[in-house]
Amino acid sequence: MTASAVEPFRVVFVCTGNICRSPMADVVFREFADASGLGARVASTSAGTGDWHVGEQADQRTIDALARAGYDGTHHRARQFTHADFAHGDLVVALDRSHERILRGWARTEADADKIALLLSFDPTARTLDVPDPYYAGPRMFDEVLGMIESASRALFRQLEPAIRPVP
């Protein structure tokens, strides 16, 4: 998987409702890409397995946690994952194993299934494979989840960076 001179490498982050974890991952990953000077070589987005929040902003606690860490999550609008995401994406990143199972069930081909990975699988320091859902918790849990997402997104970006860096 490499980004071509014309097409960016496309990543979609997936959680349940697309208002907490996956928007955080998208914002953080995008920041890493932009800060490295490779923002134009990467396209990222996020989606949910469910349609409950389609069109809504990220949960206010998500926006607040991102802001406390220096990120802007105010532009996000929730959407549901579709089969077109497999066709247009290079990597589909699930935030926990329930999302991974759903995505594998939706994959129509082996090539689609091969695009699916768990975010925390990229972080060698992670003690679990599941980013916990902070939705029913308080602000502290949103900050903890953001920390997990930052660490794993940094590791993911470091792994992808050699493939997306332009060849001299």
C-alpha positions in Angstrom: 0.0 0.0 0.0 1.6 3.2 -1.1 0.3 6.6 -2.1 0.8 7.5 -5.8 2.0 10.8 -7.1 -1.6 11.6 -7.9 -3.8 9.8 -5.3 -3.3 10.2 -1.5 -3.3 7.2 0.8 -6.9 6.9 2.2 -7.6 5.9 5.7 -11.1 5.7 7.4 -11.4 5.3 11.1 -14.6 3.5 12.3 -16.4 3.4 15.7 -20.0 2.9 16.7 -21.8 6.2 16.2 -18.9 8.4 14.7 -19.2 11.0 17.5 -16.5 10.0 20.0 -13.6 7.7 19.1 -13.3 7.7 15.3 -13.5 11.5 15.0 -10.8 11.8 17.6 -8.6 9.3 15.6 -9.3 11.2 12.3 -8.4 14.6 13.8 -5.2 13.3 15.5 -4.0 11.3 12.5 -4.7 14.3 10.2 -2.6 16.5 12.5 0.3 14.0 12.4 0.1 14.0 8.6 0.0 17.8 8.3 2.7 18.4 10.9 5.1 16.1 9.0 4.5 18.0 5.7 2.7 15.0 4.2 -0.9 16.2 4.6 -1.5 16.2 0.9 -0.3 12.6 0.6 -2.9 11.4 3.1 -6.7 11.6 3.1 -8.5 10.5 6.3 -12.0 10.4 7.4 -14.2 8.6 10.0 -17.5 6.8 10.0 -19.7 4.8 12.3 -21.2 1.4 12.1 -24.5 2.8 13.0 -26.6 5.7 11.6 -27.9 7.2 14.9 -25.9 10.4 14.7 -25.5 11.0 10.9 -25.0 14.7 10.3 -24.3 15.6 13.9 -21.2 17.2 15.3 -18.9 15.1 17.5 -20.0 14.7 21.0 -19.2 17.9 22.9 -17.0 16.0 25.3 -15.0 14.8 22.3 -14.6 18.3 21.0 -13.6 19.5 24.5 -11.0 16.7 25.0 -9.5 17.5 21.6 -9.4 21.2 22.4 -7.7 20.6 25.7 -5.0 18.7 23.8 -4.7 21.4 21.1 -6.8 19.9 18.3 -9.9 21.3 16.6 -12.7 18.8 16.3 -15.5 21.3 15.5 -15.7 20.6 11.8 -16.6 16.9 12.1 -20.0 15.7 10.9 -21.0 12.1 11.6 -21.7 9.6 8.8 -22.2 5.9 8.5 -19.6 3.6 6.9 -20.7 2.3 3.5 -19.4 -0.2 1.0 -17.9 2.7 -1.0 -15.5 3.2 1.9 -13.9 -0.2 1.1 -13.7 0.7 -2.6 -12.2 4.2 -2.0 -10.1 3.5 1.1 -6.7 1.9 1.4 -7.0 1.2 5.2 -10.1 0.8 7.3 -9.2 1.2 11.0 -11.6 -0.2 13.6 -11.5 1.3 17.1 -12.5 -2.0 18.8 -13.1 -5.6 18.0 -16.8 -5.2 17.7 -16.3 -2.7 14.9 -13.8 -5.1 13.4 -16.3 -7.9 13.4 -19.0 -5.8 11.8 -16.6 -4.5 9.1 -15.4 -8.0 8.3 -19.1 -9.0 8.0 -19.6 -6.2 5.5 -16.5 -6.9 3.5 -17.6 -8.3 0.1 -14.2 -9.5 -1.0 -11.0 -10.7 0.6 -9.4 -7.5 -0.6 -11.9 -5.5 1.4 -11.3 -7.7 4.5 -7.5 -7.2 4.1 -7.9 -3.5 4.5 -9.3 -3.8 8.0 -7.0 -3.3 11.1 -7.5 -2.4 14.7 -6.1 0.9 15.7 -4.4 -0.3 18.9 -2.7 -3.1 17.0 -0.3 -0.5 15.7 0.8 0.5 19.2 3.3 -1.9 20.8 2.7 -0.3 24.2 -1.1 -0.9 24.2 -2.4 -3.3 26.8 -5.6 -4.1 25.0 -6.9 -4.1 21.4 -10.0 -2.2 22.2 -10.3 1.6 22.6 -13.0 1.9 25.3 -16.2 3.7 24.4 -16.2 6.9 26.6 -19.8 7.8 25.6 -21.3 6.8 29.0 -18.4 8.2 31.0 -17.2 11.6 32.1 -14.6 14.0 30.6 -11.7 12.2 32.2 -12.4 9.1 30.2 -12.5 11.1 27.0 -9.0 12.4 27.8 -7.8 8.9 28.6 -9.3 7.6 25.3 -7.6 10.5 23.4 -4.3 9.5 24.9 -4.7 6.0 23.7 -5.7 7.2 20.2 -2.8 9.6 20.1 -0.3 6.9 20.9 -1.7 4.4 18.4 -2.2 7.0 15.7 1.4 8.1 16.1 2.5 4.5 15.7 0.2 4.0 12.7 1.5 7.2 11.0 5.2 6.2 11.6 4.4 2.8 9.9 2.8 4.5 6.9 5.1 7.4 6.5 7.8 5.6 4.5 5.2 4.4 2.0 3.6 7.9 1.5 6.7 10.0 1.5 7.5 11.1 -2.1 10.3 9.3 -3.8 13.1 11.8 -4.7 
